[in-house]
Amino acid sequence: MNVETILKAKGSNVVTIAPDETVERALSVLEAHDIGALIVSSDRARVEGIVSERDLVRGFALHGPDLLQRRISEVMTREVYVCEPDDTVAELMSQMTDRRIRHLPVVVDGRLLGIVSIGDVVKNRLGEIESETEALREYIVRG
């Protein structure tokens, strides 16, 4: 199973925010879409950063309520790890675990195609396990 399969199942919609938007706006967008991270992009195609709940918690710890009026560019993570459609689910799990991240933008030739979250990876893996279990049951029953 690979990233392309996950995107086909979940869709390729990515919620982005411009780097000059405020943290307050980012919080509204996260809440409205019930998501945990936004891709930071001026043109909705090129990944300039990512802002996650973790970035916002760090920002509140450092700046307190003044954080709400700061720009996303001040709190976003600039070093964004990405994946490609051909990457396997096993590779994603390893990358997410090793780097302690929960979101990977899907990028090809510098262009944003989608995003995969840890929840997407877990859902996919559970589906694989259920299919394997069912195949084993059928094998045993037909024995």
SULBELTA-V947180 format. One record per pair of residues at least 12 apart in sequence whose C-alpha atoms are under 7 Angstrom apart, sorted by sequence separation. I is the first residue (numbers start at 1). GAP is how many residues later the second one is. D is the distance in whole Angstrom. If there is no record, write none. Layout:
{{I | GAP | D} {I | GAP | D}}
This chain:
{{38 | 12 | 6} {39 | 12 | 7} {103 | 12 | 7} {104 | 12 | 5} {37 | 13 | 7} {38 | 13 | 5} {103 | 13 | 6} {104 | 13 | 6} {37 | 14 | 6} {38 | 14 | 6} {103 | 14 | 4} {37 | 15 | 4} {102 | 15 | 6} {103 | 15 | 6} {36 | 16 | 6} {37 | 16 | 6} {59 | 16 | 6} {102 | 16 | 5} {36 | 17 | 6} {55 | 20 | 6} {17 | 21 | 6} {19 | 21 | 6} {55 | 21 | 6} {83 | 21 | 6} {85 | 21 | 7} {16 | 22 | 5} {17 | 22 | 6} {18 | 22 | 6} {19 | 22 | 7} {82 | 22 | 5} {83 | 22 | 6} {84 | 22 | 5} {15 | 23 | 6} {16 | 23 | 5} {17 | 23 | 5} {18 | 23 | 5} {19 | 23 | 7} {81 | 23 | 6} {82 | 23 | 5} {83 | 23 | 5} {84 | 23 | 6} {15 | 24 | 7} {16 | 24 | 6} {17 | 24 | 6} {18 | 24 | 5} {82 | 24 | 6} {83 | 24 | 6} {84 | 24 | 6} {16 | 25 | 6} {51 | 25 | 5} {82 | 25 | 6} {50 | 26 | 6} {51 | 26 | 6} {49 | 27 | 6} {50 | 27 | 5} {16 | 28 | 6} {49 | 28 | 5} {50 | 28 | 7} {49 | 29 | 5} {48 | 30 | 7} {49 | 30 | 7} {50 | 30 | 7} {49 | 31 | 6} {89 | 32 | 7} {23 | 44 | 7} {24 | 44 | 5} {23 | 45 | 5} {24 | 45 | 6} {22 | 46 | 7} {23 | 46 | 6} {22 | 47 | 6} {23 | 47 | 6} {22 | 48 | 5} {23 | 48 | 6} {22 | 49 | 4} {23 | 49 | 6} {21 | 50 | 6} {22 | 50 | 6} {20 | 51 | 5} {21 | 51 | 6} {19 | 52 | 7} {20 | 52 | 6} {19 | 53 | 5} {20 | 53 | 6} {19 | 54 | 5} {46 | 64 | 6} {46 | 65 | 5} {47 | 65 | 7} {45 | 66 | 5} {46 | 66 | 6} {45 | 67 | 5} {3 | 81 | 7} {4 | 81 | 5} {3 | 82 | 5} {4 | 82 | 6} {2 | 83 | 7} {3 | 83 | 6} {2 | 84 | 6} {3 | 84 | 6} {2 | 85 | 5} {3 | 85 | 6} {2 | 86 | 4} {3 | 86 | 7} {1 | 87 | 6} {2 | 87 | 5} {1 | 88 | 6} {14 | 100 | 6} {12 | 101 | 6} {13 | 101 | 6} {14 | 101 | 6} {12 | 102 | 5}}
